[in-house]
């Protein structure tokens, strides 16, 4: 396969409840479990490594008195007229450029500094990997996950909101989710994902030069993957699938809005309407799946629905003797919508970014094709788990795209108390912007011996700027034996709450690219420099303008 271009080259989090969670609270929490707000990030699996004992951050270990004596993190003083000095539009237009500029203007080149965004005076940006990993090592204690008020209201789930702000409850929730991302579960998902990817790509092949909107079709494939693989909702006709896709788009946009407007047609109200229709569409199918799992439904005792993340989680609840946790249909629907939300948005943006980057990197594509030839010779033509595990260069390429262009550039936390960020104090009740993309760029410059981070200038996204990619794209850094310093991957969070779905995302992305490499030629028709781009809340082309591409048969 050849991939090429045809043109010339936030609200505040709830306080954690005091004391250990009760059995009833834990049960309600597990029933209401959901994926965290899109990231900034997606479905992403595999059990990540927890930090070793004693690796808690300075924020957790330093006495409160010593933290109080630290100098406040630098930055402009809160303005009496915040609207006049607000820099939110600059942040949204180009999060990486804004972070690097703000670090020089507001932070004196340091790791943390106050920024005048969101018309608030208590927002601090953190831009180095060391500082971010220190903070996330104590996630759930000194800092808490922060969801917008719109997200909380649209998810209609106070228990999960409380869980995300309480480290103990959140860890309990994580243990209940873990079976769905075990190695055995991942092995069971691979045939499902490969089948869906093959069907989706085969439908785009053109023998007559037909073009398609790459962003839309990749998102369509991602929705179908999420339906089949994540929540096990199969058998939908094409019209219902596309309606589900539209509803999830409207719902996602509403969850990210910073202003809750009750006016008809506002993003929040459109999301409210979408939520109502999603409930009507999903609940009957979830009841059928749950009852089949428990042997009560028309399928008969002992029959099970097709394997999915949601089905594996339900199996785990039943095995624990906690079938009551599945009786709350509203909580189960919240869980389903949360999984879809994370799976569609983070995975979809990651797949899109990967394919677009490869259209600008023909040398990388040729190396990938050579690897696929070796894998086919060793493992046969089927894309199995063993075959996917035998693709180290493809694995490195998928990671590298997430490193230079994370699905979400930054993530939000709320400080539960005053914290120490590398010798600077950030006060209690502050909003932390943990800037994955800037931290990666600064780390890359340091490890590669450059005076400062490179910046994309010839396109509106790093994955479309050929000159930029030729400077920074270095997948070998992720490969054993390369001799390169091991980079820090923040795109799926870090520490005790690293995204459980990380390995699942990597398997999905590798399935997509491997299927393409073995069978097709992807050609980008749109001019990279003129493709409009949205950086927040997700790194994706602007859906109002098509990204034209063509897929033609070209087997290895």
C-alpha positions in Angstrom: 0.0 0.0 0.0 1.0 3.6 -0.7 -0.3 6.5 1.4 0.5 9.8 -0.2 -0.8 13.3 -0.9 -1.7 13.9 -4.6 -0.9 17.6 -4.3 2.5 19.2 -4.2 4.6 18.6 -1.5 -14.0 24.2 33.2 -15.9 23.7 36.1 -14.9 22.4 39.5 -14.9 18.8 40.7 -16.9 17.6 43.7 -15.1 17.1 47.0 -14.4 13.4 47.9 -16.5 12.0 50.6 -14.7 11.5 53.9 -13.7 8.0 55.0 -13.8 4.8 53.1 -16.7 4.2 50.7 -19.5 2.0 52.0 -20.4 -1.3 50.3 -23.6 0.4 49.0 -21.7 3.4 47.6 -19.2 1.1 45.9 -22.0 -0.9 44.3 -23.8 2.2 43.1 -20.5 3.5 41.8 -19.7 0.3 39.8 -23.2 0.2 38.4 -22.8 3.8 37.2 -19.3 3.3 35.9 -18.4 5.2 32.7 -15.5 6.2 30.7 -13.9 9.5 31.5 -14.4 12.6 29.5 -13.0 12.3 26.0 -9.6 13.4 26.0 -8.2 14.3 25.6 -8.4 11.1 24.8 -10.1 7.1 24.0 -11.1 4.0 24.3 -7.9 3.4 24.9 -6.6 -0.9 27.2 -4.2 -3.2 28.8 -3.4 -3.0 32.4 -0.9 -0.1 32.8 1.9 -0.2 35.2 1.2 1.5 38.5 3.9 3.7 40.0 6.1 1.9 42.6 5.4 2.3 46.3 6.7 5.6 47.5 6.6 7.2 44.1 3.9 9.7 45.1 4.4 13.3 44.0 5.9 16.1 46.0 2.4 17.5 46.2 1.4 14.5 48.3 4.5 14.1 50.4 5.4 17.6 51.3 3.9 19.0 54.6 1.2 21.6 54.2 3.2 24.2 56.0 6.2 23.8 53.7 4.0 24.0 50.6 2.4 27.2 52.0 5.9 28.8 52.2 6.6 28.1 48.5 6.4 31.0 45.9 3.2 31.0 44.0 3.4 29.8 40.4 4.1 32.8 38.1 1.7 34.4 35.8 -0.5 37.5 35.3 -2.5 38.5 38.3 -6.3 38.0 37.9 -7.8 40.9 36.0 -10.8 42.9 37.3 -12.0 42.7 33.6 -11.1 39.2 32.6 -12.9 39.4 29.3 -10.5 42.0 28.1 -7.4 39.9 28.8 -8.8 36.5 28.1 -6.6 34.2 25.9 -9.0 31.3 25.4 -9.3 31.9 21.7 -5.6 31.7 21.2 -5.5 28.5 23.2 -8.2 26.9 21.1 -6.7 28.1 17.8 -3.3 26.4 18.4 -2.8 24.8 21.8 0.8 24.0 21.2 1.9 27.4 20.0 -0.1 29.0 22.8 1.5 26.9 25.5 5.0 27.6 24.2 4.3 31.3 23.9 2.6 31.5 27.3 5.5 29.6 29.0 7.8 32.3 27.8 5.5 35.3 28.6 3.9 34.1 31.8 6.0 31.3 33.1 9.6 32.4 32.7 10.4 29.1 31.0 9.2 27.1 34.0 7.0 24.0 34.2 3.9 25.7 35.6 2.3 29.1 35.3 -1.0 30.9 35.6 -2.8 31.6 32.3 -5.7 34.0 31.7 -8.2 31.6 30.0 -11.8 30.6 30.4 -12.3 34.1 32.1 -11.1 32.6 35.4 -8.2 33.7 37.6 -7.3 30.3 39.0 -6.2 28.4 35.9 -2.6 27.0 35.8 -0.9 25.3 32.9 1.6 22.5 33.4 3.9 21.8 30.4 6.7 19.4 31.3 6.6 15.6 31.5 8.3 15.5 35.0 5.8 17.9 36.5 2.8 16.2 34.9 3.9 12.7 36.0 4.5 14.0 39.5 1.0 15.4 39.7 -0.7 12.3 38.2 1.2 10.0 40.6 -1.2 11.4 43.3 -4.2 11.6 41.1 -7.4 11.2 43.2 -5.8 12.6 46.3 -4.1 16.0 45.8 -5.8 16.5 42.5 -9.1 15.2 41.1 -10.5 14.6 37.7 -12.4 17.6 36.4 -15.4 17.4 34.2 -17.4 20.4 32.9 -20.7 21.2 34.4 -22.3 20.4 31.0 -20.8 17.0 31.0 -22.1 16.2 34.5 -25.6 17.4 33.7 -25.7 15.5 30.4 -24.4 12.3 31.9 -27.1 12.6 34.7 -24.9 10.7 37.1 -24.0 12.1 40.5 -22.5 8.9 41.7 -20.0 8.8 38.9 -19.2 12.5 39.3 -18.4 11.7 43.0 -16.4 8.6 42.0 -14.2 10.6 39.6 -13.3 13.1 42.4 -12.6 10.4 45.0 -9.4 8.4 44.6 -10.5 5.4 46.6 -13.9 5.1 44.8 -12.2 5.6 41.5 -9.7 2.8 42.1 -12.6 0.5 43.1 -14.2 1.4 39.8 -11.0 0.6 38.0 -10.7 -2.8 39.4 -14.3 -3.6 38.3 -13.5 -2.4 34.8 -10.1 -4.3 34.5 -11.5 -7.7 33.3 -12.8 -6.0 30.2 -9.2 -5.1 29.2 -7.3 -8.2 30.3 -5.1 -10.0 27.9 -7.7 -12.7 27.4 -10.3 -10.1 26.7 -8.1 -8.3 24.2 -7.4 -11.6 22.4 -11.2 -12.1 22.1 -11.7 -8.7 20.6 -9.1 -8.9 17.8 -11.2 -11.0 15.4 -14.2 -8.7 15.9 -12.2 -5.6 15.2 -10.4 -7.0 12.2 -13.7 -8.2 10.6 -15.2 -4.7 11.1 -12.2 -2.9 9.7 -12.1 -5.1 6.6 -15.8 -4.6 5.9 -15.5 -0.8 6.4 -12.4 -0.4 4.1 -13.8 -2.7 1.4 -16.8 -0.5 1.2 -14.6 2.5 0.3 -12.6 0.9 -2.5 -13.1 2.7 -5.8 -12.4 1.3 -9.3 -13.8 4.4 -10.9 -11.9 7.1 -9.1 -14.6 7.8 -6.5 -13.5 10.1 -3.7 -14.8 10.3 -0.1 -14.5 12.4 3.0 -11.7 10.7 5.0 -12.7 12.2 8.3 -16.3 11.2 8.0 -15.7 7.7 6.8 -13.0 7.0 9.5 -15.5 8.3 12.1 -18.2 6.0 10.5 -15.8 3.0 10.8 -15.0 4.0 14.4 -18.8 4.2 15.3 -19.3 0.7 13.8 -16.2 -0.6 15.8 -17.6 0.9 19.0 -21.0 -0.6 18.4 -19.7 -4.1 17.8 -16.6 -4.2 19.9 -17.2 -1.9 22.9 -20.9 -2.2 23.6 -22.0 -5.3 21.5 -24.9 -3.6 19.8 -25.1 -5.4 16.5 -27.8 -5.9 13.9 -28.5 -2.1 13.4 -29.6 -1.2 9.9 -27.5 1.4 8.1 -29.9 4.3 8.7 -29.9 3.6 12.5 -26.1 3.4 12.6 -25.8 6.8 10.9 -28.4 8.3 13.2 -26.5 7.0 16.2 -23.4 8.6 14.8 -25.2 12.0 14.4 -26.6 11.7 18.0 -23.2 10.9 19.4 -21.7 13.9 17.5 -24.3 16.3 19.0 -23.9 14.8 22.5 -20.1 15.0 22.5 -20.1 18.7 21.4 -22.6 19.5 24.2 -20.5 17.8 26.8 -17.5 20.0 25.9 -19.3 23.4 26.0 -18.1 25.8 28.6 -21.4 27.8 28.5 -24.7 26.1 29.4 -27.4 27.9 27.3 -31.0 26.7 27.4 -31.8 28.5 24.2 -33.2 26.2 21.5 -30.5 25.1 19.1 -27.6 25.8 21.5 -25.0 23.1 21.7 -26.1 22.2 25.2 -29.8 21.9 24.2 -29.0 19.9 21.1 -27.0 17.5 23.3 -30.0 17.3 25.7 -32.2 16.3 22.8 -29.6 13.8 21.6 -29.4 12.3 25.0 -33.1 11.7 25.1 -33.0 9.9 21.7 -30.0 7.9 22.7 -31.8 6.6 25.7 -34.7 5.5 23.5 -32.4 3.8 21.0 -30.0 2.1 23.4 -32.2 0.9 26.4 -34.1 -1.8 24.6 -30.9 -3.3 23.1 -29.1 -3.1 26.5 -32.0 -4.9 28.2 -31.8 -7.7 25.6 -28.1 -8.0 26.0 -28.2 -8.0 29.8 -31.0 -10.5 30.0 -29.3 -12.8 27.5 -26.2 -12.6 29.7 -28.2 -13.5 32.8 -30.1 -16.3 31.0 -33.5 -14.5 31.4 -34.1 -13.4 27.8 -35.6 -14.9 24.7 -32.1 -16.2 23.6 -32.3 -18.7 26.5 -30.3 -19.6 29.6 -26.6 -20.1 29.0 -26.6 -18.1 25.8 -24.3 -15.0 25.7 -24.2 -12.0 23.4 -21.2 -11.4 21.2 -18.1 -10.5 23.1 -17.6 -6.8 23.8 -16.1 -4.6 26.5 -19.6 -4.0 28.0 -20.4 -7.7 27.9 -17.1 -8.6 29.6 -17.8 -6.1 32.3 -21.3 -7.5 32.8 -19.8 -11.0 33.0 -17.5 -9.8 35.7 -20.3 -8.4 37.8 -22.3 -11.7 37.5 -19.2 -13.7 38.4 -18.8 -11.6 41.6 -22.4 -12.4 42.6 -23.5 -8.8 42.0 -26.2 -9.2 39.4 -28.1 -6.4 41.2 -25.5 -3.9 39.8 -27.0 -4.6 36.3 -30.6 -4.0 37.3 -30.3 -0.2 37.2 -31.1 0.4 33.5 -30.3 4.2 33.8 -26.9 3.4 35.2 -26.2 0.8 32.5 -27.2 3.3 29.8 -24.9 5.9 31.3 -22.1 3.3 31.2 -22.9 2.4 27.6 -22.9 6.1 26.5 -19.7 6.8 28.3 -17.9 3.9 26.6 -19.2 5.0 23.2 -18.2 8.6 23.9 -14.6 7.7 24.7 -14.3 5.0 22.1 -15.7 7.1 19.2 -14.0 10.4 19.8 -10.5 9.5 20.9 -10.1 6.5 18.6 -11.6 8.3 15.7 -9.3 11.2 16.0 -6.3 8.9 16.5 -7.1 6.8 13.4 -7.6 10.0 11.3 -4.3 11.6 12.5 -2.4 8.3 11.8 -3.7 8.0 8.3 -3.1 11.6 7.4 0.4 11.6 8.8 1.2 8.5 6.7 0.1 10.3 3.5 2.9 12.8 4.1 5.6 10.1 5.0 6.2 7.8 2.0 9.5 6.5 3.4 7.7 5.4 6.6 5.0 3.7 4.5 7.6 1.7 2.6 9.1 0.5 5.9 5.7 -0.5 7.1 5.0 -2.5 3.9 8.2 -4.3 4.3 7.3 -5.2 7.8 3.9 -6.5 6.7 5.5 -8.8 4.1 7.7 -10.3 6.8 4.6 -10.8 9.1 2.6 -12.4 6.4 5.5 -14.8 5.6 5.8 -15.7 9.3 2.1 -15.7 10.4 0.1 -16.2 7.3 -2.4 -13.7 5.7 -4.8 -13.5 8.7 -4.4 -10.5 11.0 -4.4 -12.3 14.4 -3.2 -11.1 17.8 0.1 -12.9 17.3 0.5 -11.1 13.9 -0.3 -7.7 15.5 2.2 -8.4 18.2 4.9 -9.1 15.6 4.6 -5.5 14.1 7.1 -3.5 16.3 7.6 -0.8 13.7 3.8 -0.3 13.1 3.4 -0.2 16.9 6.0 2.5 17.1 4.4 4.5 14.3 1.0 4.5 16.0 2.6 5.6 19.3 4.6 8.3 17.6 1.5 9.9 16.1 -0.1 10.0 19.5 3.1 11.5 20.9 3.4 14.4 18.4 -0.4 14.9 18.0 -2.4 13.5 20.9 -6.1 12.9 20.3 -6.5 15.6 23.0 -3.8 18.3 23.5 -4.5 18.8 27.2 -6.4 17.4 30.2 -8.0 19.0 33.2 -7.6 18.4 36.9 -8.9 20.3 40.0 -6.6 20.8 43.0 -8.0 19.4 46.2 -5.4 21.2 48.3 -2.4 23.5 47.8 0.2 21.5 45.8 3.9 21.7 45.1 4.7 21.6 41.4 8.5 21.5 41.3 9.0 24.2 43.9 6.1 26.4 42.9 2.8 26.5 44.8 -0.6 26.0 43.1 -3.5 26.9 45.4 -6.4 24.7 46.4 -9.4 25.0 44.1 -7.4 25.8 41.0 -8.0 24.3 37.6 -4.9 22.6 36.2 -4.4 22.3 32.4 -2.0 19.4 31.9 -0.7 20.0 28.4 0.2 16.6 26.9 1.3 18.0 23.5 3.5 20.8 24.9 5.2 18.4 27.4 5.9 15.9 24.6 7.3 18.7 22.3 9.6 20.0 25.0 10.8 16.5 25.9 11.4 15.7 22.2 13.6 18.8 21.8 15.6 18.0 24.9 16.1 14.3 24.0 17.0 15.2 20.3 19.4 18.0 21.3 17.4 20.8 19.7 17.4 24.3 21.3 13.6 24.3 21.5 10.5 22.5 20.2 9.9 22.5 16.5 6.6 24.1 15.4 4.4 23.2 12.4 3.9 26.2 10.1 2.8 24.9 6.7 -0.4 23.3 7.8 -3.0 23.7 10.5 -2.1 20.4 12.1 1.3 18.7 12.8 0.1 15.5 11.0 -0.3 17.4 7.7 2.9 19.5 7.7 5.4 17.4 5.8 8.4 19.6 6.7 7.5 19.5 10.4 7.0 15.7 10.3 10.4 15.2 8.7 12.0 17.0 11.6 10.1 15.4 14.5 8.7 12.1 13.4 10.9 9.5 14.9 9.1 6.2 15.6 12.4 4.4 16.4 12.4 6.1 19.8 9.7 3.6 20.9 11.6 0.5 19.7 13.7 -1.7 21.9 17.4 -1.5 21.0 17.2 1.8 19.3 19.5 3.5 21.8 17.1 6.5 22.0 15.9 7.7 25.4 12.5 6.3 26.2 9.9 9.0 25.8 7.0 9.7 28.2 3.5 8.8 26.8 1.0 11.1 28.4 -1.8 10.8 25.7 -3.5 8.1 27.8 -2.8 9.8 31.2 -0.2 8.5 33.6 0.2 6.9 37.0 -2.5 4.9 38.9 -5.2 6.0 36.5 -3.6 5.5 33.2 -6.3 4.7 30.6 -7.3 1.1 30.8 -8.2 1.1 27.1 -4.7 2.1 25.9 -3.7 -1.3 24.6 -7.1 -1.8 23.0 -6.6 1.5 21.1 -3.1 0.4 19.9 -4.6 -3.0 18.7 -7.4 -1.2 16.8 -5.1 1.4 15.2 -2.7 -1.3 14.1 -5.6 -3.4 12.7 -6.7 -0.4 10.6 -3.2 0.4 9.3 -2.2 -3.2 8.7 -5.4 -3.9 6.7 -4.7 -0.8 4.6 -1.0 -1.6 4.0 -1.8 -5.1 2.9 -4.7 -4.3 0.5 -5.0 -0.7 -0.6 -3.5 2.6 -1.7 -4.8 5.6 0.1 -4.4 8.9 -1.7 -5.1 12.3 0.0 -6.7 14.6 -2.6 -7.2 17.8 -0.4 -4.4 20.2 -0.2 -2.8 19.7 3.3 -2.1 23.4 3.9 -5.8 24.3 3.4 -7.5 21.6 5.5 -9.3 23.4 8.4 -8.6 21.9 11.8 -10.1 21.7 15.2 -7.6 21.4 18.1 -10.0 21.5 21.0 -11.6 19.4 22.4 -10.2 16.9 20.0 -7.5 17.0 17.3 -9.5 16.5 14.1 -10.2 18.1 10.8 -13.2 20.5 11.0 -16.2 18.5 10.0 -17.7 21.4 8.1 -15.1 20.9 5.3 -14.5 17.5 3.7 -11.0 16.0 3.6 -11.1 14.3 0.2 -9.3 11.0 -0.3 -9.4 8.0 -2.6 -8.9 4.3 -1.8 -7.9 1.9 -4.5 -7.0 -1.8 -4.5 -3.2 -2.4 -4.2 -2.4 -5.8 -2.5 1.0 -6.6 -1.3 
